[in-house]
């Protein structure tokens, strides 16, 4: 008799917990995420011809870039293609996915390329004509001790310049300047 009473009490207790839990669960679906405004980067949409020059290399490298919003409207996709250079004769392709994260109030850039490189950077966005990206993925490597943030400077609706730099393990400061012109 005690076991029947204990079993009934346990069942009643389990039912009361289930009912209380059911009452605390929301029955409406979560709201859909709002699309970010990509207006601050919309001037980039289209094709660009670009160049870069490392202070430790003898010649300029060239590459092409296209920017387009993805089909969801959440991302601006940057695709670049480089034929290589005499000092790095390996063609490569890369993809950057750029969006604005409302929750953290910052821009996000996720980068991958055909050479196995990757990065995740954040930015506050435009401050005047400058846009500064800070890498969250950088770690010192076999030759590079530290790096600067990457800066994009908008010169006009059809031209921008780029700058970043790094310090080698031997202490050499290397700057990499560049720019792009809308094709």
C-alpha positions as CSV (number, residue, x, y, z in Angstrom):
1,X,0.0,0.0,0.0
2,X,2.8,2.4,0.8
3,X,4.4,1.7,-2.6
4,X,1.2,2.5,-4.4
5,X,0.9,5.7,-2.4
6,X,4.6,6.6,-3.2
7,X,4.1,5.8,-6.9
8,X,1.0,8.0,-7.0
9,X,2.7,10.8,-5.2
10,X,5.7,10.6,-7.6
11,X,3.4,10.6,-10.6
12,X,1.5,13.6,-9.3
13,X,4.8,15.4,-8.6
14,X,6.1,14.7,-12.1
15,X,2.8,16.0,-13.6
16,X,3.0,19.2,-11.6
17,X,6.6,19.8,-12.7
18,X,5.6,19.2,-16.4
19,X,2.6,21.5,-16.1
20,X,4.7,24.3,-14.5
21,X,7.4,23.8,-17.2
22,X,4.9,23.9,-20.0
23,X,3.5,27.2,-18.6
24,X,6.9,28.8,-18.6
25,X,7.7,27.9,-22.2
26,X,6.9,30.5,-24.9
27,X,4.4,29.4,-27.5
28,X,5.2,32.1,-30.1
29,X,8.2,31.7,-32.4
30,X,11.3,33.9,-32.0
31,X,11.3,37.0,-34.2
32,X,13.3,36.8,-37.4
33,X,16.7,38.5,-37.3
34,X,16.7,42.0,-38.8
35,X,18.9,42.5,-41.8
36,X,21.8,44.9,-41.2
37,X,22.1,48.0,-43.3
38,X,24.9,47.5,-45.7
39,X,24.6,51.1,-46.9
40,X,28.0,52.1,-45.3
41,X,29.7,49.7,-47.7
42,X,27.4,49.9,-50.7
43,X,29.8,52.1,-52.7
44,X,32.1,49.0,-52.9
45,X,29.6,47.0,-55.0
46,X,31.0,46.3,-58.4
47,X,34.4,45.4,-59.8
48,X,37.8,46.9,-58.8
49,X,41.3,46.8,-60.1
50,X,43.8,46.7,-57.1
51,X,47.5,46.7,-56.3
52,X,49.7,46.3,-53.3
53,X,53.4,46.9,-52.5
54,X,55.3,45.4,-49.6
55,X,58.3,47.3,-48.5
56,X,60.3,44.0,-48.5
57,X,59.4,43.0,-52.0
58,X,60.8,44.4,-55.3
59,X,57.6,44.8,-57.3
60,X,53.9,45.6,-57.1
61,X,51.3,42.8,-56.9
62,X,48.0,43.2,-58.7
63,X,44.6,41.6,-58.1
64,X,41.0,42.1,-59.0
65,X,38.0,42.3,-56.6
66,X,34.3,42.2,-56.9
67,X,31.8,43.1,-54.2
68,X,28.1,42.0,-54.2
69,X,25.5,41.5,-51.6
70,X,24.6,37.8,-51.0
71,X,21.1,36.6,-51.8
72,X,20.0,36.9,-48.2
73,X,20.9,40.6,-47.8
74,X,22.8,39.8,-44.6
75,X,26.4,39.9,-46.2
76,X,28.5,41.8,-48.6
77,X,30.6,39.2,-50.4
78,X,34.1,40.3,-51.6
79,X,35.8,37.9,-54.0
80,X,39.4,38.5,-55.1
81,X,41.7,36.9,-57.7
82,X,45.4,37.3,-57.9
83,X,47.6,35.9,-60.7
84,X,50.6,35.8,-58.4
85,X,53.8,37.8,-58.7
86,X,57.4,37.1,-59.7
87,X,58.3,36.8,-56.0
88,X,55.2,34.7,-55.1
89,X,54.2,32.9,-58.4
90,X,51.1,31.2,-57.1
91,X,47.6,32.3,-58.3
92,X,45.1,32.6,-55.5
93,X,41.5,33.4,-54.8
94,X,39.9,34.7,-51.6
95,X,36.4,35.4,-50.2
96,X,35.5,37.9,-47.5
97,X,32.1,37.9,-46.0
98,X,31.2,41.3,-44.4
99,X,28.3,42.1,-42.2
100,X,27.2,44.2,-39.3
101,X,26.5,42.5,-35.9
102,X,23.8,44.5,-34.1
103,X,24.3,42.7,-30.8
104,X,28.0,43.7,-30.5
105,X,27.7,46.9,-32.5
106,X,30.5,46.1,-34.8
107,X,31.3,45.1,-38.4
108,X,32.5,41.5,-39.0
109,X,34.8,40.2,-41.8
110,X,35.3,36.5,-42.2
111,X,38.1,35.7,-44.7
112,X,39.3,32.5,-46.4
113,X,41.6,31.9,-49.4
114,X,42.8,29.2,-51.7
115,X,46.2,29.1,-50.0
116,X,44.6,27.9,-46.7
117,X,44.7,31.3,-45.0
118,X,41.9,32.6,-42.9
119,X,41.0,35.6,-40.6
120,X,38.2,37.0,-38.6
121,X,38.3,40.8,-38.2
122,X,36.1,43.4,-36.5
123,X,35.6,47.1,-37.1
124,X,33.6,50.0,-35.7
125,X,33.0,51.1,-39.3
126,X,33.8,54.4,-40.9
127,X,35.5,57.1,-38.8
128,X,35.7,60.0,-41.3
129,X,37.2,58.5,-44.4
130,X,39.0,55.7,-42.6
131,X,37.8,52.1,-41.8
132,X,40.1,50.1,-39.5
133,X,39.9,46.3,-39.2
134,X,41.3,44.5,-36.2
135,X,42.2,40.8,-36.6
136,X,40.8,38.5,-33.9
137,X,42.7,35.5,-35.4
138,X,46.3,36.7,-35.6
139,X,48.9,34.8,-33.7
140,X,52.7,35.2,-34.1
141,X,54.1,32.8,-36.6
142,X,57.5,31.5,-37.7
143,X,58.5,34.9,-39.3
144,X,55.9,37.4,-38.1
145,X,56.0,38.7,-34.5
146,X,53.1,41.3,-34.6
147,X,50.9,43.1,-37.1
148,X,49.1,46.4,-37.3
149,X,45.4,46.8,-37.9
150,X,44.4,47.1,-41.6
151,X,43.2,50.5,-42.7
152,X,41.0,51.3,-45.7
153,X,40.9,55.0,-46.7
154,X,38.0,56.1,-49.0
155,X,39.4,58.6,-51.5
156,X,36.3,58.8,-53.6
157,X,33.3,56.7,-54.7
158,X,35.6,55.0,-57.2
159,X,39.0,54.9,-55.3
160,X,40.3,53.7,-52.0
161,X,43.7,53.0,-50.5
162,X,44.9,50.3,-48.0
163,X,47.6,50.0,-45.4
164,X,48.8,47.4,-43.0
165,X,52.1,46.3,-41.6
166,X,53.9,43.8,-39.5
167,X,57.1,43.2,-37.6
168,X,59.3,40.2,-38.4
169,X,60.9,38.1,-35.7
170,X,64.2,39.8,-36.6
171,X,62.6,43.2,-35.8
172,X,62.2,44.4,-39.4
173,X,59.1,46.7,-39.8
174,X,57.3,46.0,-43.0
175,X,54.6,48.1,-44.5
176,X,52.1,47.0,-47.1
177,X,50.4,49.8,-49.0
178,X,47.9,49.5,-51.8
179,X,44.8,50.8,-53.5
180,X,41.8,50.0,-55.6
181,X,40.1,51.8,-58.5
182,X,36.6,50.9,-59.6
183,X,36.6,49.3,-63.0
